[in-house]
Amino acid sequence: MCLAVPGRLEKVTAELDETFRIGNVSFDGIIKEVNLALVPEAVEGDYLLVHVGAAIGIIDEDEAKRTMEILKEMGEEI
């Protein structure tokens, strides 16, 4: 099964051009480096859906928090 996990974009750390960027994303306090090429409009503070190291979409904060709570209830660790 494939799963996209929500996280908050904390900081854009590399920007090769207006499209290819890398950022630090917080997953409930765990910071990971994420490719932002598929969400060029993402800005710091946005909540993103991340799948295998790449942000695939922007979601609102409420949806991100609901999803994280469901994952915690299921006992999933990210």
Beta strands, then each sheet from edge to edge (+ up, - down):
strand 1: 5-15
strand 2: 21-27
strand 3: 30-35
strand 4: 47-51
strand 5: 54-59
sheet 1: 3+ 2- 1+ 4- 5+
end
